[in-house]
Amino acid sequence: MMNENEEEYLEAIYKLQEQSQAVTATALAKNLDVSTRAATAMLHRLVNKGLVQHADRQRELTPEGIHRAASVV
């Protein structure tokens, strides 16, 4: 079960990916009007839940993350 904050982050990540923009903590912080620290913490939480993956400082939704994000967009 996801909480409302997690859903908001998934939606923001989904939209950034749709626009071919880099998914970074800074981009999410600006998009969601939160601190970079808060965005970084949530990215770690979403990685641990298997909804986001990252490599070379780039983050993207996993197939499960895409599925869940699409259900809230």
The first five atom37 places (N, CA, C, CB, O) and aatype in JSON, in Angstrom:
{
  "aatype": [12, 12, 2, 6, 2, 6, 6, 6, 18, 10, 6, 0, 9, 18, 11, 10, 5, 6, 5, 15, 5, 0, 19, 16, 0, 16, 0, 10, 0, 11, 2, 10, 3, 19, 15, 16, 1, 0, 0, 16, 0, 12, 10, 8, 1, 10, 19, 2, 11, 7, 10, 19, 5, 8, 0, 3, 1, 5, 1, 6, 10, 16, 14, 6, 7, 9, 8, 1, 0, 0, 15, 19, 19],
  "atom_mask": [
    [1, 1, 1, 1, 1],
    [1, 1, 1, 1, 1],
    [1, 1, 1, 1, 1],
    [1, 1, 1, 1, 1],
    [1, 1, 1, 1, 1],
    [1, 1, 1, 1, 1],
    [1, 1, 1, 1, 1],
    [1, 1, 1, 1, 1],
    [1, 1, 1, 1, 1],
    [1, 1, 1, 1, 1],
    [1, 1, 1, 1, 1],
    [1, 1, 1, 1, 1],
    [1, 1, 1, 1, 1],
    [1, 1, 1, 1, 1],
    [1, 1, 1, 1, 1],
    [1, 1, 1, 1, 1],
    [1, 1, 1, 1, 1],
    [1, 1, 1, 1, 1],
    [1, 1, 1, 1, 1],
    [1, 1, 1, 1, 1],
    [1, 1, 1, 1, 1],
    [1, 1, 1, 1, 1],
    [1, 1, 1, 1, 1],
    [1, 1, 1, 1, 1],
    [1, 1, 1, 1, 1],
    [1, 1, 1, 1, 1],
    [1, 1, 1, 1, 1],
    [1, 1, 1, 1, 1],
    [1, 1, 1, 1, 1],
    [1, 1, 1, 1, 1],
    [1, 1, 1, 1, 1],
    [1, 1, 1, 1, 1],
    [1, 1, 1, 1, 1],
    [1, 1, 1, 1, 1],
    [1, 1, 1, 1, 1],
    [1, 1, 1, 1, 1],
    [1, 1, 1, 1, 1],
    [1, 1, 1, 1, 1],
    [1, 1, 1, 1, 1],
    [1, 1, 1, 1, 1],
    [1, 1, 1, 1, 1],
    [1, 1, 1, 1, 1],
    [1, 1, 1, 1, 1],
    [1, 1, 1, 1, 1],
    [1, 1, 1, 1, 1],
    [1, 1, 1, 1, 1],
    [1, 1, 1, 1, 1],
    [1, 1, 1, 1, 1],
    [1, 1, 1, 1, 1],
    [1, 1, 1, 0, 1],
    [1, 1, 1, 1, 1],
    [1, 1, 1, 1, 1],
    [1, 1, 1, 1, 1],
    [1, 1, 1, 1, 1],
    [1, 1, 1, 1, 1],
    [1, 1, 1, 1, 1],
    [1, 1, 1, 1, 1],
    [1, 1, 1, 1, 1],
    [1, 1, 1, 1, 1],
    [1, 1, 1, 1, 1],
    [1, 1, 1, 1, 1],
    [1, 1, 1, 1, 1],
    [1, 1, 1, 1, 1],
    [1, 1, 1, 1, 1],
    [1, 1, 1, 0, 1],
    [1, 1, 1, 1, 1],
    [1, 1, 1, 1, 1],
    [1, 1, 1, 1, 1],
    [1, 1, 1, 1, 1],
    [1, 1, 1, 1, 1],
    [1, 1, 1, 1, 1],
    [1, 1, 1, 1, 1],
    [1, 1, 1, 1, 1]
  ],
  "atom_positions": [
    [[0.85, -1.19, 0.0], [0.0, 0.0, 0.0], [0.88, 1.24, 0.0], [-0.96, 0.01, 1.22], [1.84, 1.33, 0.76]],
    [[0.55, 2.18, -0.86], [1.3, 3.41, -0.94], [0.54, 4.53, -0.23], [1.57, 3.79, -2.41], [-0.69, 4.55, -0.2]],
    [[1.31, 5.46, 0.33], [0.66, 6.61, 0.92], [0.57, 7.73, -0.13], [1.42, 7.09, 2.18], [1.11, 7.6, -1.23]],
    [[-0.11, 8.81, 0.22], [-0.35, 9.89, -0.73], [0.94, 10.54, -1.22], [-1.25, 10.94, -0.09], [1.05, 10.9, -2.39]],
    [[1.92, 10.7, -0.32], [3.21, 11.29, -0.73], [3.9, 10.42, -1.77], [4.12, 11.48, 0.49], [4.43, 10.93, -2.76]],
    [[3.91, 9.12, -1.54], [4.55, 8.22, -2.51], [3.86, 8.31, -3.86], [4.51, 6.77, -1.99], [4.52, 8.31, -4.9]],
    [[2.55, 8.39, -3.85], [1.8, 8.52, -5.1], [2.16, 9.81, -5.83], [0.3, 8.47, -4.84], [2.31, 9.83, -7.05]],
    [[2.3, 10.91, -5.07], [2.66, 12.19, -5.68], [4.04, 12.11, -6.33], [2.63, 13.31, -4.62], [4.24, 12.63, -7.42]],
    [[4.98, 11.46, -5.65], [6.32, 11.32, -6.22], [6.3, 10.44, -7.46], [7.28, 10.74, -5.17], [6.95, 10.76, -8.46]],
    [[5.57, 9.34, -7.41], [5.49, 8.47, -8.59], [4.9, 9.22, -9.77], [4.65, 7.22, -8.29], [5.37, 9.09, -10.9]],
    [[3.87, 10.01, -9.51], [3.25, 10.79, -10.58], [4.25, 11.8, -11.15], [2.0, 11.52, -10.06], [4.34, 11.96, -12.37]],
    [[5.0, 12.47, -10.29], [5.99, 13.46, -10.74], [7.1, 12.78, -11.55], [6.59, 14.21, -9.54], [7.53, 13.31, -12.57]],
    [[7.56, 11.63, -11.09], [8.6, 10.89, -11.82], [8.07, 10.46, -13.18], [9.08, 9.65, -11.01], [8.75, 10.6, -14.2]],
    [[6.86, 9.95, -13.19], [6.22, 9.52, -14.43], [6.17, 10.66, -15.44], [4.8, 8.98, -14.15], [6.5, 10.49, -16.61]],
    [[5.75, 11.84, -14.97], [5.63, 13.0, -15.86], [7.0, 13.46, -16.36], [4.92, 14.14, -15.15], [7.14, 13.83, -17.53]],
    [[8.01, 13.45, -15.48], [9.36, 13.81, -15.92], [9.84, 12.85, -17.01], [10.34, 13.8, -14.72], [10.41, 13.28, -18.01]],
    [[9.61, 11.57, -16.81], [10.01, 10.58, -17.81], [9.26, 10.79, -19.12], [9.76, 9.16, -17.3], [9.84, 10.67, -20.2]],
    [[7.97, 11.1, -19.03], [7.17, 11.33, -20.23], [7.72, 12.51, -21.05], [5.7, 11.59, -19.85], [7.62, 12.53, -22.27]],
    [[8.3, 13.49, -20.33], [8.85, 14.68, -20.98], [10.33, 14.51, -21.31], [8.65, 15.9, -20.08], [11.0, 15.46, -21.71]],
    [[10.84, 13.3, -21.14], [12.25, 12.97, -21.39], [13.21, 13.85, -20.58], [12.55, 13.12, -22.87], [14.28, 14.22, -21.06]],
    [[12.8, 14.17, -19.36], [13.64, 14.95, -18.47], [14.32, 14.02, -17.47], [12.82, 16.03, -17.73], [13.79, 12.95, -17.15]],
    [[15.48, 14.42, -17.0], [16.2, 13.63, -16.01], [15.42, 13.61, -14.7], [17.63, 14.19, -15.8], [14.92, 14.63, -14.23]],
    [[15.34, 12.44, -14.12], [14.69, 12.28, -12.83], [15.76, 12.39, -11.76], [13.92, 10.91, -12.73], [16.47, 11.43, -11.46]],
    [[15.86, 13.58, -11.19], [16.83, 13.83, -10.13], [16.1, 14.33, -8.9], [17.9, 14.86, -10.59], [14.95, 14.76, -8.97]],
    [[16.78, 14.27, -7.76], [16.19, 14.8, -6.53], [15.91, 16.29, -6.68], [17.13, 14.55, -5.33], [14.89, 16.78, -6.19]],
    [[16.79, 17.0, -7.36], [16.59, 18.44, -7.56], [15.35, 18.71, -8.41], [17.83, 19.05, -8.22], [14.56, 19.6, -8.09]],
    [[15.19, 17.96, -9.49], [14.02, 18.14, -10.35], [12.73, 17.83, -9.6], [14.13, 17.24, -11.6], [11.74, 18.55, -9.73]],
    [[12.75, 16.77, -8.81], [11.56, 16.42, -8.04], [11.27, 17.47, -6.98], [11.73, 15.05, -7.38], [10.12, 17.83, -6.75]],
    [[12.31, 17.96, -6.32], [12.14, 18.98, -5.29], [11.48, 20.23, -5.88], [13.5, 19.34, -4.64], [10.56, 20.79, -5.28]],
    [[11.94, 20.64, -7.03], [11.35, 21.82, -7.68], [9.92, 21.54, -8.11], [12.19, 22.24, -8.91], [9.03, 22.37, -7.92]],
    [[9.7, 20.38, -8.68], [8.38, 20.0, -9.18], [7.35, 19.89, -8.07], [8.47, 18.68, -9.92], [6.19, 20.28, -8.25]],
    [[7.76, 19.38, -6.92], [6.83, 19.13, -5.82], [6.92, 20.17, -4.7], [7.09, 17.76, -5.25], [6.2, 20.08, -3.71]],
    [[7.8, 21.15, -4.88], [7.99, 22.21, -3.88], [8.34, 21.64, -2.5], [6.72, 23.08, -3.79], [7.72, 21.96, -1.49]],
    [[9.35, 20.77, -2.51], [9.88, 20.18, -1.28], [11.4, 20.38, -1.29], [9.5, 18.66, -1.15], [11.97, 20.81, -2.29]],
    [[12.04, 20.06, -0.18], [13.49, 20.19, -0.12], [14.15, 19.06, -0.9], [13.98, 20.19, 1.34], [13.56, 18.0, -1.11]],
    [[15.37, 19.3, -1.33], [16.12, 18.25, -2.02], [16.34, 17.07, -1.09], [17.48, 18.8, -2.53], [16.31, 15.92, -1.54]],
    [[16.55, 17.33, 0.18], [16.72, 16.26, 1.17], [15.48, 15.37, 1.23], [17.02, 16.86, 2.56], [15.6, 14.14, 1.27]],
    [[14.31, 15.99, 1.24], [13.06, 15.21, 1.29], [12.89, 14.38, 0.01], [11.84, 16.15, 1.48], [12.48, 13.23, 0.07]],
    [[13.22, 14.98, -1.13], [13.11, 14.25, -2.39], [14.08, 13.08, -2.43], [13.37, 15.2, -3.58], [13.73, 11.99, -2.9]],
    [[15.29, 13.28, -1.93], [16.28, 12.21, -1.89], [15.81, 11.07, -0.99], [17.64, 12.74, -1.39], [15.93, 9.9, -1.35]],
    [[15.27, 11.41, 0.16], [14.77, 10.39, 1.09], [13.64, 9.58, 0.45], [14.28, 11.04, 2.4], [13.59, 8.36, 0.6]],
    [[12.74, 10.26, -0.25], [11.63, 9.54, -0.88], [12.13, 8.68, -2.03], [10.57, 10.53, -1.38], [11.63, 7.57, -2.22]],
    [[13.1, 9.15, -2.78], [13.66, 8.32, -3.85], [14.24, 7.04, -3.28], [14.74, 9.09, -4.63], [14.06, 5.96, -3.85]],
    [[14.94, 7.14, -2.16], [15.49, 5.94, -1.52], [14.37, 5.0, -1.09], [16.36, 6.33, -0.29], [14.47, 3.78, -1.26]],
    [[13.31, 5.55, -0.54], [12.17, 4.73, -0.11], [11.55, 4.01, -1.31], [11.11, 5.6, 0.6], [11.22, 2.83, -1.22]],
    [[11.4, 4.73, -2.42], [10.79, 4.12, -3.6], [11.7, 3.08, -4.24], [10.44, 5.2, -4.62], [11.22, 2.09, -4.79]],
    [[13.01, 3.3, -4.16], [13.97, 2.28, -4.63], [13.82, 1.03, -3.77], [15.43, 2.81, -4.57], [13.76, -0.08, -4.3]],
    [[13.76, 1.2, -2.45], [13.63, 0.06, -1.54], [12.33, -0.71, -1.75], [13.72, 0.53, -0.11], [12.28, -1.91, -1.49]],
    [[11.29, -0.03, -2.21], [10.01, -0.68, -2.48], [9.96, -1.31, -3.88], [8.88, 0.31, -2.33], [8.97, -1.94, -4.24]],
    [[11.04, -1.13, -4.66], [11.09, -1.7, -5.99], [10.31, -0.93, -7.04], [0.0, 0.0, 0.0], [9.98, -1.48, -8.09]],
    [[10.0, 0.35, -6.76], [9.22, 1.15, -7.69], [10.09, 2.05, -8.57], [8.22, 1.99, -6.93], [9.66, 2.52, -9.62]],
    [[11.31, 2.29, -8.12], [12.26, 3.13, -8.85], [13.59, 2.41, -8.87], [12.41, 4.56, -8.2], [13.96, 1.75, -7.9]],
    [[14.29, 2.53, -9.98], [15.65, 1.98, -10.08], [16.59, 3.11, -10.48], [15.72, 0.8, -11.1], [16.16, 4.1, -11.07]],
    [[17.85, 2.94, -10.15], [18.79, 3.98, -10.56], [20.12, 3.38, -10.97], [19.0, 4.99, -9.43], [20.55, 2.34, -10.46]],
    [[20.74, 4.07, -11.9], [22.07, 3.7, -12.39], [22.73, 4.97, -12.9], [21.99, 2.59, -13.52], [22.1, 5.77, -13.6]],
    [[23.97, 5.14, -12.56], [24.72, 6.32, -13.01], [23.99, 7.63, -12.71], [24.99, 6.22, -14.51], [23.89, 8.5, -13.57]],
    [[23.48, 7.76, -11.5], [22.79, 8.97, -11.02], [21.48, 9.25, -11.76], [23.72, 10.16, -11.17], [20.88, 10.3, -11.54]],
    [[21.04, 8.36, -12.61], [19.77, 8.51, -13.31], [18.76, 7.57, -12.68], [19.93, 8.23, -14.84], [19.06, 6.4, -12.43]],
    [[17.58, 8.06, -12.43], [16.53, 7.25, -11.84], [15.38, 7.1, -12.83], [16.02, 7.87, -10.52], [15.12, 7.99, -13.64]],
    [[14.71, 5.96, -12.75], [13.54, 5.73, -13.59], [12.62, 4.75, -12.89], [13.95, 5.2, -14.99], [13.04, 3.99, -12.01]],
    [[11.38, 4.78, -13.29], [10.4, 3.87, -12.72], [10.67, 2.45, -13.21], [8.97, 4.31, -13.08], [11.05, 2.23, -14.36]],
    [[10.46, 1.5, -12.32], [10.49, 0.09, -12.7], [9.15, -0.21, -13.38], [10.73, -0.85, -11.45], [8.24, 0.62, -13.35]],
    [[9.02, -1.38, -13.99], [7.71, -1.72, -14.57], [6.57, -1.63, -13.53], [7.75, -3.14, -15.17], [5.48, -1.17, -13.85]],
    [[6.83, -2.07, -12.31], [5.82, -1.97, -11.26], [5.55, -0.5, -10.91], [6.27, -2.74, -9.99], [4.4, -0.12, -10.67]],
    [[6.6, 0.32, -10.89], [6.43, 1.74, -10.63], [5.61, 2.43, -11.71], [0.0, 0.0, 0.0], [4.78, 3.29, -11.41]],
    [[5.84, 2.05, -12.96], [5.05, 2.6, -14.07], [3.59, 2.23, -13.91], [5.59, 2.1, -15.43], [2.71, 3.06, -14.07]],
    [[3.35, 0.96, -13.59], [1.98, 0.49, -13.4], [1.27, 1.29, -12.31], [1.97, -1.0, -13.06], [0.14, 1.74, -12.49]],
    [[1.94, 1.45, -11.18], [1.32, 2.18, -10.06], [1.16, 3.67, -10.38], [2.17, 2.02, -8.79], [0.14, 4.27, -10.04]],
    [[2.16, 4.25, -11.03], [2.07, 5.68, -11.38], [0.93, 5.91, -12.36], [3.41, 6.17, -11.99], [0.19, 6.89, -12.24]],
    [[0.79, 5.03, -13.33], [-0.27, 5.18, -14.34], [-1.65, 5.13, -13.69], [-0.16, 4.1, -15.42], [-2.6, 5.71, -14.21]],
    [[-1.75, 4.43, -12.58], [-3.06, 4.32, -11.92], [-3.42, 5.59, -11.14], [-3.06, 3.12, -10.97], [-4.58, 5.77, -10.77]],
    [[-2.45, 6.47, -10.89], [-2.74, 7.71, -10.17], [-2.67, 8.94, -11.05], [-1.79, 7.87, -9.02], [-3.06, 10.03, -10.62]],
    [[-2.18, 8.78, -12.27], [-2.06, 9.95, -13.17], [-3.41, 10.26, -13.77], [-1.02, 9.7, -14.3], [-3.54, 11.2, -14.55]]
  ]
}
